[in-house]
């Protein structure tokens, strides 16, 4: 359940860490407290540079014991009739990750503890991956 003291903070992640970190602190975020950052469904909509700036800002604000939970989209392996990666057809995704470990390493002292492909997760859960 969402804690009763949870707050939604509107900000612009593409404006840089100075902007969104100030918005978080103004809303009551406490940097010395370990935090779990959830980047679910966001990293692919930012450029690689924006992801790097976001993770560097998160690293700067994070107390020891903090965690990052994220979804990383791999480059598409399947192509359409024109040979274009299917996932690129939407035009929405700007960044793809073969291995998020390098991206996290650039940001600082983060380590990948669990990494699972959608295919592996689906097989573990006994569901089919839609095409």
N, CA, C and O atoms as a Tinker XYZ file with bonds, in Angstrom:
   524  protein
     1  N      0.830000   -1.210000    0.000000    73     2
     2  CA     0.000000    0.000000    0.000000    64     1     3
     3  C      0.867000    1.263000    0.000000    63     2     4     5
     4  O      1.977000    1.276000    0.531000    81     3
     5  N      0.336000    2.308000   -0.602000    73     3     6
     6  CA     1.029000    3.593000   -0.630000    64     5     7
     7  C      0.927000    4.221000    0.757000    63     6     8     9
     8  O     -0.169000    4.332000    1.306000    81     7
     9  N      2.060000    4.632000    1.329000    73     7    10
    10  CA     2.018000    5.258000    2.652000    64     9    11
    11  C      1.160000    6.528000    2.628000    63    10    12    13
    12  O      1.134000    7.231000    1.619000    81    11
    13  N      0.467000    6.825000    3.716000    73    11    14
    14  CA    -0.407000    8.004000    3.731000    64    13    15
    15  C      0.359000    9.325000    3.577000    63    14    16    17
    16  O     -0.223000   10.333000    3.176000    81    15
    17  N      1.646000    9.324000    3.889000    73    15    18
    18  CA     2.422000   10.558000    3.758000    64    17    19
    19  C      3.148000   10.663000    2.412000    63    18    20    21
    20  O      3.968000   11.562000    2.224000    81    19
    21  N      2.855000    9.750000    1.471000    73    19    22
    22  CA     3.480000    9.797000    0.144000    64    21    23
    23  C      3.028000   11.060000   -0.575000    63    22    24    25
    24  O      1.880000   11.487000   -0.452000    81    23
    25  N      3.952000   11.650000   -1.328000    73    23    26
    26  CA     3.649000   12.867000   -2.081000    64    25    27
    27  C      4.016000   12.674000   -3.542000    63    26    28    29
    28  O      5.024000   12.043000   -3.860000    81    27
    29  N      3.207000   13.213000   -4.417000    73    27    30
    30  CA     3.542000   13.275000   -5.829000    64    29    31
    31  C      4.252000   14.601000   -6.052000    63    30    32    33
    32  O      3.791000   15.645000   -5.592000    81    31
    33  N      5.367000   14.556000   -6.755000    73    31    34
    34  CA     6.137000   15.765000   -7.017000    64    33    35
    35  C      6.253000   15.934000   -8.530000    63    34    36    37
    36  O      6.882000   15.122000   -9.208000    81    35
    37  N      5.644000   16.990000   -9.048000    73    35    38
    38  CA     5.734000   17.282000  -10.475000    64    37    39
    39  C      7.065000   17.970000  -10.749000    63    38    40    41
    40  O      7.447000   18.909000  -10.051000    81    39
    41  N      7.764000   17.492000  -11.772000    73    39    42
    42  CA     9.037000   18.091000  -12.145000    64    41    43
    43  C      9.337000   17.742000  -13.593000    63    42    44    45
    44  O      8.574000   17.014000  -14.228000    81    43
    45  N     10.426000   18.249000  -14.112000    73    43    46
    46  CA    10.850000   17.963000  -15.478000    64    45    47
    47  C     12.213000   17.291000  -15.422000    63    46    48    49
    48  O     13.225000   17.963000  -15.219000    81    47
    49  N     12.253000   15.976000  -15.598000    73    47    50
    50  CA    13.510000   15.241000  -15.517000    64    49    51
    51  C     14.493000   15.652000  -16.601000    63    50    52    53
    52  O     15.705000   15.558000  -16.404000    81    51
    53  N     13.992000   16.105000  -17.738000    73    51    54
    54  CA    14.901000   16.497000  -18.808000    64    53    55
    55  C     15.539000   17.859000  -18.553000    63    54    56    57
    56  O     16.440000   18.259000  -19.290000    81    55
    57  N     15.090000   18.583000  -17.521000    73    55    58
    58  CA    15.656000   19.902000  -17.197000    64    57    59
    59  C     16.930000   19.791000  -16.373000    63    58    60    61
    60  O     17.569000   20.802000  -16.082000    81    59
    61  N     17.304000   18.575000  -15.997000    73    59    62
    62  CA    18.544000   18.369000  -15.249000    64    61    63
    63  C     18.310000   18.144000  -13.770000    63    62    64    65
    64  O     17.248000   18.449000  -13.227000    81    63
    65  N     19.338000   17.597000  -13.136000    73    63    66
    66  CA    19.239000   17.197000  -11.728000    64    65    67
    67  C     19.031000   18.377000  -10.795000    63    66    68    69
    68  O     18.371000   18.235000   -9.766000    81    67
    69  N     19.580000   19.538000  -11.131000    73    67    70
    70  CA    19.407000   20.710000  -10.255000    64    69    71
    71  C     17.926000   21.007000  -10.089000    63    70    72    73
    72  O     17.470000   21.308000   -8.986000    81    71
    73  N     17.173000   20.925000  -11.180000    73    71    74
    74  CA    15.742000   21.228000  -11.142000    64    73    75
    75  C     14.962000   20.195000  -10.335000    63    74    76    77
    76  O     14.272000   20.538000   -9.375000    81    75
    77  N     15.078000   18.908000  -10.738000    73    75    78
    78  CA    14.219000   17.920000  -10.079000    64    77    79
    79  C     14.656000   17.632000   -8.657000    63    78    80    81
    80  O     13.808000   17.341000   -7.814000    81    79
    81  N     15.947000   17.701000   -8.355000    73    79    82
    82  CA    16.372000   17.467000   -6.967000    64    81    83
    83  C     15.890000   18.599000   -6.069000    63    82    84    85
    84  O     15.506000   18.353000   -4.925000    81    83
    85  N     15.902000   19.836000   -6.565000    73    83    86
    86  CA    15.373000   20.966000   -5.786000    64    85    87
    87  C     13.875000   20.794000   -5.543000    63    86    88    89
    88  O     13.382000   21.080000   -4.452000    81    87
    89  N     13.153000   20.327000   -6.564000    73    87    90
    90  CA    11.714000   20.083000   -6.405000    64    89    91
    91  C     11.459000   19.005000   -5.349000    63    90    92    93
    92  O     10.544000   19.138000   -4.536000    81    91
    93  N     12.263000   17.943000   -5.359000    73    91    94
    94  CA    12.105000   16.878000   -4.361000    64    93    95
    95  C     12.381000   17.383000   -2.947000    63    94    96    97
    96  O     11.592000   17.143000   -2.033000    81    95
    97  N     13.495000   18.080000   -2.770000    73    95    98
    98  CA    13.861000   18.585000   -1.445000    64    97    99
    99  C     12.805000   19.579000   -0.955000    63    98   100   101
   100  O     12.448000   19.562000    0.223000    81    99
   101  N     12.303000   20.443000   -1.840000    73    99   102
   102  CA    11.264000   21.407000   -1.460000    64   101   103
   103  C      9.981000   20.714000   -1.000000    63   102   104   105
   104  O      9.238000   21.243000   -0.174000    81   103
   105  N      9.731000   19.516000   -1.551000    73   103   106
   106  CA     8.533000   18.749000   -1.176000    64   105   107
   107  C      8.743000   17.909000    0.079000    63   106   108   109
   108  O      7.819000   17.238000    0.539000    81   107
   109  N      9.981000   17.944000    0.647000    73   107   110
   110  CA    10.227000   17.215000    1.886000    64   109   111
   111  C     11.138000   16.021000    1.780000    63   110   112   113
   112  O     11.332000   15.307000    2.763000    81   111
   113  N     11.711000   15.780000    0.596000    73   111   114
   114  CA    12.642000   14.659000    0.445000    64   113   115
   115  C     13.827000   14.855000    1.384000    63   114   116   117
   116  O     14.350000   15.963000    1.506000    81   115
   117  N     14.252000   13.775000    2.050000    73   115   118
   118  CA    15.332000   13.825000    3.033000    64   117   119
   119  C     16.529000   13.023000    2.523000    63   118   120   121
   120  O     16.556000   11.802000    2.674000    81   119
   121  N     17.534000   13.697000    1.912000    73   119   122
   122  CA    18.671000   12.971000    1.334000    64   121   123
   123  C     19.413000   12.024000    2.277000    63   122   124   125
   124  O     19.896000   10.997000    1.800000    81   123
   125  N     19.541000   12.291000    3.582000    73   123   126
   126  CA    20.252000   11.341000    4.441000    64   125   127
   127  C     19.515000   10.010000    4.695000    63   126   128   129
   128  O     20.094000    9.075000    5.248000    81   127
   129  N     18.247000    9.934000    4.290000    73   127   130
   130  CA    17.460000    8.719000    4.491000    64   129   131
   131  C     17.611000    7.801000    3.284000    63   130   132   133
   132  O     17.416000    8.249000    2.154000    81   131
   133  N     17.956000    6.515000    3.491000    73   131   134
   134  CA    18.028000    5.587000    2.354000    64   133   135
   135  C     16.710000    5.587000    1.573000    63   134   136   137
   136  O     15.623000    5.621000    2.148000    81   135
   137  N     16.844000    5.547000    0.265000    73   135   138
   138  CA    15.704000    5.714000   -0.628000    64   137   139
   139  C     15.676000    4.591000   -1.655000    63   138   140   141
   140  O     16.723000    4.090000   -2.067000    81   139
   141  N     14.493000    4.203000   -2.061000    73   139   142
   142  CA    14.339000    3.322000   -3.209000    64   141   143
   143  C     13.797000    4.177000   -4.340000    63   142   144   145
   144  O     12.688000    4.706000   -4.265000    81   143
   145  N     14.596000    4.302000   -5.388000    73   143   146
   146  CA    14.226000    5.068000   -6.573000    64   145   147
   147  C     13.606000    4.098000   -7.572000    63   146   148   149
   148  O     14.236000    3.102000   -7.928000    81   147
   149  N     12.399000    4.361000   -8.027000    73   147   150
   150  CA    11.721000    3.490000   -8.982000    64   149   151
   151  C     11.671000    4.209000  -10.331000    63   150   152   153
   152  O     10.948000    5.191000  -10.502000    81   151
   153  N     12.451000    3.702000  -11.278000    73   151   154
   154  CA    12.514000    4.270000  -12.627000    64   153   155
   155  C     11.789000    3.340000  -13.589000    63   154   156   157
   156  O     12.315000    2.981000  -14.642000    81   155
   157  N     10.610000    2.968000  -13.221000    73   155   158
   158  CA     9.835000    2.007000  -13.993000    64   157   159
   159  C      9.226000    2.686000  -15.207000    63   158   160   161
   160  O      8.414000    3.603000  -15.073000    81   159
   161  N      9.617000    2.238000  -16.383000    73   159   162
   162  CA     9.024000    2.751000  -17.605000    64   161   163
   163  C      9.419000    4.175000  -17.947000    63   162   164   165
   164  O      8.635000    4.892000  -18.568000    81   163
   165  N     10.613000    4.605000  -17.560000    73   163   166
   166  CA    11.007000    5.974000  -17.862000    64   165   167
   167  C     12.323000    6.069000  -18.618000    63   166   168   169
   168  O     12.479000    6.956000  -19.458000    81   167
   169  N     13.269000    5.187000  -18.346000    73   167   170
   170  CA    14.616000    5.351000  -18.887000    64   169   171
   171  C     14.642000    5.365000  -20.418000    63   170   172   173
   172  O     15.461000    6.073000  -21.002000    81   171
   173  N     13.784000    4.616000  -21.070000    73   171   174
   174  CA    13.828000    4.558000  -22.532000    64   173   175
   175  C     13.272000    5.815000  -23.189000    63   174   176   177
   176  O     13.498000    6.038000  -24.378000    81   175
   177  N     12.550000    6.639000  -22.437000    73   175   178
   178  CA    11.987000    7.871000  -22.989000    64   177   179
   179  C     12.951000    9.044000  -22.885000    63   178   180   181
   180  O     12.686000   10.115000  -23.430000    81   179
   181  N     14.065000    8.853000  -22.191000    73   179   182
   182  CA    15.099000    9.871000  -22.070000    64   181   183
   183  C     16.263000    9.502000  -22.983000    63   182   184   185
   184  O     16.434000    8.335000  -23.333000    81   183
   185  N     17.056000   10.488000  -23.365000    73   183   186
   186  CA    18.261000   10.186000  -24.132000    64   185   187
   187  C     19.286000    9.551000  -23.192000    63   186   188   189
   188  O     19.126000    9.602000  -21.972000    81   187
   189  N     20.336000    8.954000  -23.755000    73   187   190
   190  CA    21.387000    8.369000  -22.920000    64   189   191
   191  C     21.993000    9.434000  -22.011000    63   190   192   193
   192  O     22.254000    9.165000  -20.838000    81   191
   193  N     22.221000   10.639000  -22.534000    73   191   194
   194  CA    22.772000   11.725000  -21.710000    64   193   195
   195  C     21.827000   12.083000  -20.569000    63   194   196   197
   196  O     22.271000   12.306000  -19.443000    81   195
   197  N     20.525000   12.141000  -20.852000    73   195   198
   198  CA    19.537000   12.452000  -19.806000    64   197   199
   199  C     19.489000   11.349000  -18.755000    63   198   200   201
   200  O     19.352000   11.635000  -17.566000    81   199
   201  N     19.602000   10.083000  -19.183000    73   199   202
   202  CA    19.650000    8.975000  -18.225000    64   201   203
   203  C     20.890000    9.099000  -17.343000    63   202   204   205
   204  O     20.810000    8.923000  -16.127000    81   203
   205  N     22.035000    9.403000  -17.954000    73   203   206
   206  CA    23.267000    9.560000  -17.185000    64   205   207
   207  C     23.151000   10.697000  -16.174000    63   206   208   209
   208  O     23.588000   10.552000  -15.033000    81   207
   209  N     22.564000   11.831000  -16.578000    73   207   210
   210  CA    22.374000   12.962000  -15.664000    64   209   211
   211  C     21.400000   12.582000  -14.548000    63   210   212   213
   212  O     21.624000   12.914000  -13.384000    81   211
   213  N     20.321000   11.886000  -14.904000    73   211   214
   214  CA    19.346000   11.445000  -13.903000    64   213   215
   215  C     20.000000   10.537000  -12.867000    63   214   216   217
   216  O     19.825000   10.737000  -11.665000    81   215
   217  N     20.755000    9.536000  -13.332000    73   215   218
   218  CA    21.402000    8.613000  -12.401000    64   217   219
   219  C     22.492000    9.288000  -11.577000    63   218   220   221
   220  O     22.680000    8.945000  -10.410000    81   219
   221  N     23.214000   10.243000  -12.164000    73   219   222
   222  CA    24.215000   10.986000  -11.394000    64   221   223
   223  C     23.543000   11.799000  -10.298000    63   222   224   225
   224  O     24.051000   11.877000   -9.180000    81   223
   225  N     22.405000   12.402000  -10.611000    73   223   226
   226  CA    21.656000   13.155000   -9.605000    64   225   227
   227  C     21.109000   12.269000   -8.509000    63   226   228   229
   228  O     21.153000   12.622000   -7.331000    81   227
   229  N     20.589000   11.107000   -8.904000    73   227   230
   230  CA    20.094000   10.139000   -7.920000    64   229   231
   231  C     21.237000    9.695000   -7.012000    63   230   232   233
   232  O     21.071000    9.595000   -5.796000    81   231
   233  N     22.393000    9.431000   -7.609000    73   231   234
   234  CA    23.559000    9.016000   -6.829000    64   233   235
   235  C     23.936000   10.091000   -5.817000    63   234   236   237
   236  O     24.228000    9.786000   -4.660000    81   235
   237  N     23.930000   11.334000   -6.249000    73   235   238
   238  CA    24.301000   12.446000   -5.363000    64   237   239
   239  C     23.325000   12.586000   -4.201000    63   238   240   241
   240  O     23.735000   12.920000   -3.089000    81   239
   241  N     22.049000   12.338000   -4.439000    73   239   242
   242  CA    21.028000   12.479000   -3.397000    64   241   243
   243  C     20.859000   11.239000   -2.525000    63   242   244   245
   244  O     20.162000   11.294000   -1.511000    81   243
   245  N     21.474000   10.139000   -2.892000    73   243   246
   246  CA    21.202000    8.861000   -2.234000    64   245   247
   247  C     22.122000    8.598000   -1.045000    63   246   248   249
   248  O     23.344000    8.708000   -1.134000    81   247
   249  N     21.495000    8.253000    0.052000    73   247   250
   250  CA    22.227000    7.824000    1.248000    64   249   251
   251  C     22.676000    6.380000    1.052000    63   250   252   253
   252  O     22.097000    5.654000    0.243000    81   251
   253  N     23.710000    5.957000    1.792000    73   251   254
   254  CA    24.083000    4.536000    1.757000    64   253   255
   255  C     22.860000    3.670000    2.070000    63   254   256   257
   256  O     22.046000    4.006000    2.930000    81   255
   257  N     22.752000    2.566000    1.363000    73   255   258
   258  CA    21.617000    1.662000    1.553000    64   257   259
   259  C     20.466000    1.945000    0.602000    63   258   260   261
   260  O     19.435000    1.274000    0.666000    81   259
   261  N     20.623000    2.934000   -0.286000    73   259   262
   262  CA    19.579000    3.247000   -1.263000    64   261   263
   263  C     19.612000    2.241000   -2.410000    63   262   264   265
   264  O     20.618000    1.567000   -2.634000    81   263
   265  N     18.497000    2.151000   -3.130000    73   263   266
   266  CA    18.365000    1.218000   -4.246000    64   265   267
   267  C     17.743000    1.922000   -5.445000    63   266   268   269
   268  O     17.004000    2.895000   -5.295000    81   267
   269  N     18.050000    1.420000   -6.630000    73   267   270
   270  CA    17.399000    1.852000   -7.869000    64   269   271
   271  C     16.720000    0.633000   -8.472000    63   270   272   273
   272  O     17.348000   -0.409000   -8.663000    81   271
   273  N     15.440000    0.770000   -8.768000    73   271   274
   274  CA    14.688000   -0.273000   -9.455000    64   273   275
   275  C     14.327000    0.310000  -10.811000    63   274   276   277
   276  O     13.731000    1.384000  -10.885000    81   275
   277  N     14.683000   -0.389000  -11.887000    73   275   278
   278  CA    14.457000    0.179000  -13.211000    64   277   279
   279  C     14.130000   -0.896000  -14.229000    63   278   280   281
   280  O     14.489000   -2.063000  -14.075000    81   279
   281  N     13.440000   -0.468000  -15.271000    73   279   282
   282  CA    13.209000   -1.287000  -16.437000    64   281   283
   283  C     14.102000   -0.751000  -17.538000    63   282   284   285
   284  O     14.081000    0.444000  -17.835000    81   283
   285  N     14.880000   -1.623000  -18.140000    73   283   286
   286  CA    15.795000   -1.234000  -19.217000    64   285   287
   287  C     15.352000   -1.944000  -20.472000    63   286   288   289
   288  O     15.222000   -3.168000  -20.476000    81   287
   289  N     15.116000   -1.195000  -21.546000    73   287   290
   290  CA    14.668000   -1.800000  -22.798000    64   289   291
   291  C     15.867000   -2.105000  -23.681000    63   290   292   293
   292  O     16.685000   -1.230000  -23.968000    81   291
   293  N     15.959000   -3.357000  -24.106000    73   291   294
   294  CA    17.036000   -3.781000  -25.006000    64   293   295
   295  C     16.706000   -3.372000  -26.433000    63   294   296   297
   296  O     15.540000   -3.153000  -26.762000    81   295
   297  N     17.716000   -3.270000  -27.279000    73   295   298
   298  CA    17.427000   -3.063000  -28.705000    64   297   299
   299  C     16.606000   -4.234000  -29.230000    63   298   300   301
   300  O     16.798000   -5.376000  -28.813000    81   299
   301  N     15.697000   -3.942000  -30.143000    73   299   302
   302  CA    14.835000   -4.983000  -30.691000    64   301   303
   303  C     15.639000   -5.965000  -31.528000    63   302   304   305
   304  O     16.556000   -5.584000  -32.255000    81   303
   305  N     15.280000   -7.221000  -31.411000    73   303   306
   306  CA    15.896000   -8.250000  -32.242000    64   305   307
   307  C     15.012000   -8.534000  -33.456000    63   306   308   309
   308  O     15.506000   -8.942000  -34.507000    81   307
   309  N     13.697000   -8.316000  -33.307000    73   307   310
   310  CA    12.764000   -8.575000  -34.390000    64   309   311
   311  C     12.647000   -7.329000  -35.266000    63   310   312   313
   312  O     12.701000   -6.205000  -34.768000    81   311
   313  N     12.487000   -7.535000  -36.571000    73   311   314
   314  CA    12.370000   -6.423000  -37.503000    64   313   315
   315  C     11.095000   -6.556000  -38.329000    63   314   316   317
   316  O     10.525000   -7.638000  -38.469000    81   315
   317  N     10.672000   -5.426000  -38.867000    73   315   318
   318  CA     9.498000   -5.440000  -39.733000    64   317   319
   319  C      9.918000   -5.763000  -41.169000    63   318   320   321
   320  O     11.071000   -6.119000  -41.416000    81   319
   321  N      8.991000   -5.638000  -42.106000    73   319   322
   322  CA     9.269000   -5.971000  -43.505000    64   321   323
   323  C     10.360000   -5.083000  -44.108000    63   322   324   325
   324  O     11.030000   -5.480000  -45.062000    81   323
   325  N     10.536000   -3.875000  -43.548000    73   323   326
   326  CA    11.566000   -2.954000  -44.046000    64   325   327
   327  C     12.899000   -3.149000  -43.329000    63   326   328   329
   328  O     13.857000   -2.420000  -43.588000    81   327
   329  N     12.963000   -4.122000  -42.433000    73   327   330
   330  CA    14.192000   -4.369000  -41.694000    64   329   331
   331  C     14.413000   -3.443000  -40.510000    63   330   332   333
   332  O     15.496000   -3.440000  -39.925000    81   331
   333  N     13.400000   -2.651000  -40.143000    73   331   334
   334  CA    13.517000   -1.734000  -39.012000    64   333   335
   335  C     13.146000   -2.458000  -37.717000    63   334   336   337
   336  O     12.210000   -3.257000  -37.708000    81   335
   337  N     13.876000   -2.188000  -36.606000    73   335   338
   338  CA    13.503000   -2.806000  -35.331000    64   337   339
   339  C     12.065000   -2.438000  -34.972000    63   338   340   341
   340  O     11.682000   -1.270000  -35.040000    81   339
   341  N     11.285000   -3.420000  -34.595000    73   339   342
   342  CA     9.861000   -3.207000  -34.323000    64   341   343
   343  C      9.659000   -2.205000  -33.198000    63   342   344   345
   344  O      8.788000   -1.342000  -33.308000    81   343
   345  N     10.418000   -2.285000  -32.136000    73   343   346
   346  CA    10.220000   -1.388000  -30.999000    64   345   347
   347  C     10.488000    0.068000  -31.378000    63   346   348   349
   348  O      9.980000    0.971000  -30.713000    81   347
   349  N     11.270000    0.321000  -32.424000    73   347   350
   350  CA    11.579000    1.678000  -32.837000    64   349   351
   351  C     10.412000    2.315000  -33.596000    63   350   352   353
   352  O     10.376000    3.537000  -33.744000    81   351
   353  N      9.477000    1.529000  -34.070000    73   351   354
   354  CA     8.390000    2.042000  -34.893000    64   353   355
   355  C      7.560000    3.087000  -34.159000    63   354   356   357
   356  O      7.015000    3.982000  -34.804000    81   355
   357  N      7.443000    3.008000  -32.831000    73   355   358
   358  CA     6.625000    3.958000  -32.089000    64   357   359
   359  C      7.242000    5.343000  -32.096000    63   358   360   361
   360  O      6.522000    6.337000  -31.999000    81   359
   361  N      8.569000    5.429000  -32.210000    73   359   362
   362  CA     9.237000    6.717000  -32.161000    64   361   363
   363  C      9.344000    7.291000  -30.766000    63   362   364   365
   364  O      9.923000    8.362000  -30.586000    81   363
   365  N      8.801000    6.605000  -29.774000    73   363   366
   366  CA     8.809000    7.121000  -28.401000    64   365   367
   367  C     10.081000    6.762000  -27.647000    63   366   368   369
   368  O     10.571000    7.545000  -26.834000    81   367
   369  N     10.609000    5.586000  -27.918000    73   367   370
   370  CA    11.785000    5.122000  -27.188000    64   369   371
   371  C     13.048000    5.734000  -27.782000    63   370   372   373
   372  O     13.286000    5.656000  -28.987000    81   371
   373  N     13.853000    6.348000  -26.911000    73   371   374
   374  CA    15.047000    7.050000  -27.361000    64   373   375
   375  C     16.328000    6.349000  -26.948000    63   374   376   377
   376  O     17.373000    6.571000  -27.560000    81   375
   377  N     16.273000    5.505000  -25.921000    73   375   378
   378  CA    17.480000    4.863000  -25.415000    64   377   379
   379  C     17.207000    3.386000  -25.181000    63   378   380   381
   380  O     16.165000    3.002000  -24.651000    81   379
   381  N     18.179000    2.561000  -25.593000    73   379   382
   382  CA    18.086000    1.120000  -25.420000    64   381   383
   383  C     19.359000    0.644000  -24.745000    63   382   384   385
   384  O     20.412000    1.261000  -24.906000    81   383
   385  N     19.278000   -0.428000  -24.002000    73   383   386
   386  CA    20.401000   -0.892000  -23.196000    64   385   387
   387  C     20.666000   -2.360000  -23.452000    63   386   388   389
   388  O     19.814000   -3.201000  -23.166000    81   387
   389  N     21.835000   -2.682000  -23.986000    73   387   390
   390  CA    22.237000   -4.080000  -24.071000    64   389   391
   391  C     22.572000   -4.574000  -22.673000    63   390   392   393
   392  O     22.244000   -5.705000  -22.314000    81   391
   393  N     23.230000   -3.723000  -21.880000    73   391   394
   394  CA    23.641000   -4.075000  -20.525000    64   393   395
   395  C     23.605000   -2.822000  -19.657000    63   394   396   397
   396  O     24.449000   -1.943000  -19.827000    81   395
   397  N     22.654000   -2.713000  -18.733000    73   395   398
   398  CA    22.545000   -1.516000  -17.899000    64   397   399
   399  C     23.697000   -1.345000  -16.911000    63   398   400   401
   400  O     23.833000   -0.284000  -16.301000    81   399
   401  N     24.520000   -2.368000  -16.747000    73   399   402
   402  CA    25.625000   -2.286000  -15.791000    64   401   403
   403  C     26.550000   -1.119000  -16.102000    63   402   404   405
   404  O     26.983000   -0.419000  -15.187000    81   403
   405  N     26.859000   -0.895000  -17.370000    73   403   406
   406  CA    27.752000    0.207000  -17.750000    64   405   407
   407  C     27.122000    1.556000  -17.446000    63   406   408   409
   408  O     27.806000    2.473000  -16.990000    81   407
   409  N     25.833000    1.684000  -17.693000    73   407   410
   410  CA    25.136000    2.940000  -17.392000    64   409   411
   411  C     25.162000    3.210000  -15.896000    63   410   412   413
   412  O     25.423000    4.338000  -15.479000    81   411
   413  N     24.898000    2.201000  -15.088000    73   411   414
   414  CA    24.923000    2.372000  -13.632000    64   413   415
   415  C     26.336000    2.664000  -13.133000    63   414   416   417
   416  O     26.510000    3.454000  -12.204000    81   415
   417  N     27.334000    2.045000  -13.730000    73   415   418
   418  CA    28.721000    2.259000  -13.309000    64   417   419
   419  C     29.143000    3.706000  -13.553000    63   418   420   421
   420  O     29.880000    4.276000  -12.748000    81   419
   421  N     28.684000    4.308000  -14.659000    73   419   422
   422  CA    29.021000    5.709000  -14.923000    64   421   423
   423  C     28.437000    6.631000  -13.857000    63   422   424   425
   424  O     28.999000    7.691000  -13.580000    81   423
   425  N     27.315000    6.238000  -13.258000    73   423   426
   426  CA    26.634000    7.086000  -12.278000    64   425   427
   427  C     27.294000    7.044000  -10.907000    63   426   428   429
   428  O     27.111000    7.970000  -10.116000    81   427
   429  N     28.046000    6.013000  -10.608000    73   427   430
   430  CA    28.669000    5.948000   -9.293000    64   429   431
   431  C     28.675000    4.559000   -8.719000    63   430   432   433
   432  O     28.862000    3.575000   -9.435000    81   431
   433  N     28.475000    4.484000   -7.451000    73   431   434
   434  CA    28.649000    3.250000   -6.697000    64   433   435
   435  C     27.380000    2.396000   -6.669000    63   434   436   437
   436  O     26.879000    2.074000   -5.592000    81   435
   437  N     26.858000    2.027000   -7.837000    73   435   438
   438  CA    25.696000    1.143000   -7.927000    64   437   439
   439  C     26.160000   -0.203000   -8.471000    63   438   440   441
   440  O     27.131000   -0.278000   -9.224000    81   439
   441  N     25.465000   -1.250000   -8.088000    73   439   442
   442  CA    25.762000   -2.563000   -8.643000    64   441   443
   443  C     24.449000   -3.242000   -8.998000    63   442   444   445
   444  O     23.435000   -3.050000   -8.327000    81   443
   445  N     24.477000   -4.018000  -10.037000    73   443   446
   446  CA    23.288000   -4.756000  -10.459000    64   445   447
   447  C     23.202000   -6.013000   -9.620000    63   446   448   449
   448  O     24.137000   -6.813000   -9.596000    81   447
   449  N     22.079000   -6.195000   -8.927000    73   447   450
   450  CA    21.931000   -7.392000   -8.111000    64   449   451
   451  C     20.993000   -8.409000   -8.759000    63   450   452   453
   452  O     21.126000   -9.609000   -8.521000    81   451
   453  N     20.052000   -7.943000   -9.572000    73   451   454
   454  CA    19.148000   -8.850000  -10.282000    64   453   455
   455  C     18.926000   -8.269000  -11.669000    63   454   456   457
   456  O     18.582000   -7.097000  -11.822000    81   455
   457  N     19.124000   -9.095000  -12.658000    73   455   458
   458  CA    18.850000   -8.671000  -14.023000    64   457   459
   459  C     18.171000   -9.837000  -14.700000    63   458   460   461
   460  O     18.704000  -10.947000  -14.716000    81   459
   461  N     16.992000   -9.594000  -15.264000    73   459   462
   462  CA    16.224000  -10.669000  -15.873000    64   461   463
   463  C     15.576000  -10.148000  -17.146000    63   462   464   465
   464  O     15.005000   -9.058000  -17.156000    81   463
   465  N     15.661000  -10.910000  -18.196000    73   463   466
   466  CA    15.010000  -10.517000  -19.445000    64   465   467
   467  C     13.513000  -10.751000  -19.325000    63   466   468   469
   468  O     13.059000  -11.527000  -18.484000    81   467
   469  N     12.754000  -10.076000  -20.172000    73   467   470
   470  CA    11.310000  -10.278000  -20.167000    64   469   471
   471  C     10.967000  -11.727000  -20.508000    63   470   472   473
   472  O      9.998000  -12.287000  -19.994000    81   471
   473  N     11.775000  -12.321000  -21.382000    73   471   474
   474  CA    11.526000  -13.723000  -21.753000    64   473   475
   475  C     11.746000  -14.651000  -20.552000    63   474   476   477
   476  O     10.963000  -15.574000  -20.327000    81   475
   477  N     12.804000  -14.404000  -19.790000    73   475   478
   478  CA    13.073000  -15.231000  -18.609000    64   477   479
   479  C     12.001000  -15.036000  -17.550000    63   478   480   481
   480  O     11.555000  -15.998000  -16.926000    81   479
   481  N     11.587000  -13.784000  -17.347000    73   479   482
   482  CA    10.527000  -13.518000  -16.370000    64   481   483
   483  C      9.228000  -14.194000  -16.785000    63   482   484   485
   484  O      8.538000  -14.781000  -15.952000    81   483
   485  N      8.891000  -14.113000  -18.071000    73   483   486
   486  CA     7.668000  -14.751000  -18.564000    64   485   487
   487  C      7.723000  -16.269000  -18.385000    63   486   488   489
   488  O      6.743000  -16.887000  -17.968000    81   487
   489  N      8.866000  -16.861000  -18.701000    73   487   490
   490  CA     9.003000  -18.305000  -18.545000    64   489   491
   491  C      8.873000  -18.695000  -17.077000    63   490   492   493
   492  O      8.222000  -19.689000  -16.755000    81   491
   493  N      9.489000  -17.918000  -16.183000    73   491   494
   494  CA     9.401000  -18.192000  -14.751000    64   493   495
   495  C      7.958000  -18.100000  -14.257000    63   494   496   497
   496  O      7.542000  -18.860000  -13.383000    81   495
   497  N      7.203000  -17.164000  -14.826000    73   495   498
   498  CA     5.812000  -16.950000  -14.399000    64   497   499
   499  C      4.817000  -17.782000  -15.188000    63   498   500   501
   500  O      3.625000  -17.787000  -14.882000    81   499
   501  N      5.308000  -18.491000  -16.212000    73   499   502
   502  CA     4.437000  -19.349000  -17.015000    64   501   503
   503  C      3.495000  -18.579000  -17.934000    63   502   504   505
   504  O      2.377000  -19.025000  -18.190000    81   503
   505  N      3.938000  -17.424000  -18.432000    73   503   506
   506  CA     3.106000  -16.649000  -19.351000    64   505   507
   507  C      3.849000  -16.448000  -20.664000    63   506   508   509
   508  O      5.075000  -16.541000  -20.717000    81   507
   509  N      3.093000  -16.172000  -21.720000    73   507   510
   510  CA     3.700000  -15.943000  -23.037000    64   509   511
   511  C      4.076000  -14.472000  -23.170000    63   510   512   513
   512  O      3.393000  -13.592000  -22.648000    81   511
   513  N      5.166000  -14.225000  -23.873000    73   511   514
   514  CA     5.566000  -12.851000  -24.177000    64   513   515
   515  C      4.864000  -12.452000  -25.465000    63   514   516   517
   516  O      5.016000  -13.121000  -26.487000    81   515
   517  N      4.083000  -11.349000  -25.424000    73   515   518
   518  CA     3.410000  -10.936000  -26.657000    64   517   519
   519  C      4.421000  -10.452000  -27.697000    63   518   520   521
   520  O      5.471000   -9.909000  -27.355000    81   519
   521  N      4.087000  -10.657000  -28.961000    73   519   522
   522  CA     4.986000  -10.202000  -30.022000    64   521   523
   523  C      4.552000   -8.825000  -30.496000    63   522   524
   524  O      5.176000   -8.255000  -31.391000    81   523
